[in-house]
């Protein structure tokens, strides 16, 4: 088993149990305790766990991997602003891929009042539930449910996405780094996001400013693989300057709807 796969499994165990011991992980993965300690140190450096004496703990208040219910209540004004900006990019009759995330859920709630006919492809259980009352065409991918994001992920989701085509994809990310691009804490979720990007003509990333300049476990897109990053006015100036230097487009959504967004 490769180190990244082992580290992903460690995160999954932490999500399920809340804490792990070095000796138990070493026995489970059939590696030395030294190797496990290196894994835990690397994951702690990425903000994905807290080291303890003899092990590690996972906290649902983690900046990088809060539960979906907690995410809904974080950066609410920023997510609403981003959703308003994204709404302007949608046209009646579009086929859209909507990634699982609290910002895309905010977008969906605006879309319901603005459009009569859309075709939606999503791996998000909450989005599918939200759209169940509409008369839009709705395709929910198969896959395993990742409880922290309520996303359907894995090979079944990827296979579904491989046979469909969309006009636009609206993606979420847990972190965006100048070095590693768009990231998520789960490698299987990253694979599903990559399949979404391949299936769409135009790709938008909806990422609030608290996630810019941060990296999590698995990269799913380089910075130049996204056609437009939509964030909010709290975006770090140095991060934006680097995007401008690389000629990477972004839009900053104002917190008040009546203000016109700035674009680069």
N, C-alpha and C positions, 0 to 999 in steps of 0.2 A: 504494500500500500504506500503510495506517495505521501510526502509530508503534508501537502495541501489537503489531500483527501482525508488524512487522519485528523488534521486540525478542524476540518469541517464536521467530522463525526464528533469530535470533542465538544464543539459548540452545540450540536444537536443534543448531546447527552446533558449538557448544562441547561438547555432550554427545558428538557423533560424533568430533570432531577433537582436543579437549583445549585448543586455542588458536586464536585468529583474529587477523588484522591489520586495522587500520583501513582501509588502502587497498584491501584485497581486499573488505571488506564494502561500502565505498562503491561499488566497481565492480559488485558483485553486485546491490545494491539500487538502483543508479542514483541515489544521493543524494550530497551533499557529505560530505567527511570531518568537517566540523564537526558535521553531523547525527549521524553515527555516533559521534563522541566523546560527544555528549549522550546517545545511547542507552546507551553503555557506562557513563557516569557514573550514569545512572538505575538501571541494572541492578546496578551495584556497590552503590549505596545500599540496594538491596533485599536485598543479601547473596547475589546469584545468580552473581557472577563476581568475579575479581580483575583490576584494571587493571594493565597492564604498559606499558613504553615502546613505543608504536606498536601496541598491541593489547590483548588480554585473554586470560586463561586460565580454564579451568574445573577445579574440583577435586572429585573424588568424595567428599572429606571435607567438602564444603560442608554447613553446618547445614541449609540449606533444601532441598537436593535430593540426598541421598545415594542410592546405588543400593539396590535392594530388598534385596539380600543383606546390605548394611550396616545397613539399617533394622531387620532382624530382631534384630540384636544391640544396638540402642540402646534405652535405657529399658525393659529387659525386665520388671523387677518392676512398673513402672507400667502397662505394657500388659497384663500378666496380671491386675492388679487391676481395670483398666477392663473387661477381657473378662469377669471374674467378675460385675461389676455389670451388664453388658449382658445376660448370660445370664438373669438374673432377669426380664427384660422379654419373653422369648420364651415362647410357648405351643405345646404340641403341635399340629401341623397348620397352623401359620402359613405364609403365603407371605412370604418375606423377600427384600429386595434387600440384597446385601452388596457394598459398595464395595471396590475394590482397596486393600489396605494391610496393613501388618504387624500392626496391632491387630485388624482384622477377621479376619486369619488366626489370631491367638491365640484369638479368639472361636470360630471354626469348630472348632478342636481341642477346645474344651470342649463345644460343641454335639454333637459326635459321640458323646459318652458320655452325653448327657442326654436325647436325643430319638430316637423311632423313625421319625417321619414329618414331614417338612418339604418345602416347595417353595422352592427357592433360585434366585434370579436374580442373576447376578454378572458382572462384567466382568474378574474377576481370574483369570489363568491359574493361579497357585499355589493359590487356593481351589478352583478346579475340579479340579485334580489331587488336592488333599487329600480332596475329597468323592467322588472317583471310586470309592472302595471302599464307599461307603454305598449304600443302596437308596432314598435320597431322590430326588425329582424335581429335576433340575438343568438350568437353562437358562444357557448361556454365551453372552453377546452376541457378535456379530461385531465387527469393527473392526480398526484398526491396533494393533499391539503397541507400547506405549511401554516401552522396555527398562528404564528406571530404576524404574518402578513395576510392571512386568509387567502393566499394565492394557491392556484393549482400549478404544480411544477413537475418536472421530471420528463422521462421519455414519452409518456402518453401525451402530455401537453405539446411537446416539441413536434411529435408526429402530426398532430392536428394542425398546427401552424404551418407545417411544410406544404400542405395542399391548398392553402388559401392565400389570397392576395388582397391587400388593402391600399386605399389611397394614402392614408396617414396613420402614423403610430404615435401615441402619446405615452411617454415612458416616465417612470419614476426611478429614483436612485437614492440609496442611503448615504452615499458620499460621492463627491466629484473632486478628483485630484488632478493637478497638472501633470503628475508623473504617471498615474495609473488610469486616468479617465473616469468613467462612470462605474461605480461599484455597488455591490450588495453583499450582505454577510453570508449568503448561502450559495455555493457553487452550482447547485441544481437550479436554483432560481436564476442565476446568471445565464445558464444554458437556455432556459425558457425565454428570457429577455432577448438573447441573441437571435433566437428563432423569430421573435416578433419583429425585430429590426430587419431581418432578411425578407420578411413578407410584405413590407411597406415601401411605398414609393418615397414618401417624405417622413422624416423622423424628428419628433420634437421631444425635448426633455423638460419635464416640469419639476423643478428642484428649488426648494426654498433656501434662503441664504445661509441658514444654520448648517447646511450640509456642504457648502462650498469650501474647498481647501482641505477636505478630509477624505480619507481612504478607508474602506473596509475590506473584507477578506477577498472577494472575487470580483474581478473586472469583467464587465459585459460589453463595453464599447470604448473605443478610443475617443478622444475629444472631437476629432474631425469626422467621426462616423455619425454624429448628430447634426442635423441640418440647422437647428435653432435651439439654444438653451433659453428657457424662460425662467427667470428668477424674480426676486423682489428687490426693493430699493436698499435693503440692508446688506446686499452683496459686498464682500470685501473689495476695496478699491484696487489692492495689489493683484488680486485674482483676476479682476476684470481687465486690468492693464496687460496681464499676460495673455488673455484671450485676444485682446486687440492686436498685440504684437504678432500673434500667430494667425491673424485674420479669421478668427472663429466668431461667428455671429451670435449675439445674445440680445435679449430684450428684458428690460427691467419693468416689472408691473408695479404701478403705484398702489398704495394701500387704499386710496379712495378711488372709486370707479370713475368719477367725473374727470380725473386727471389723465392726460394722454400719456401712454407709456413711452419711455425713451428707448430707441432702438440703435443698435450699432451693426 
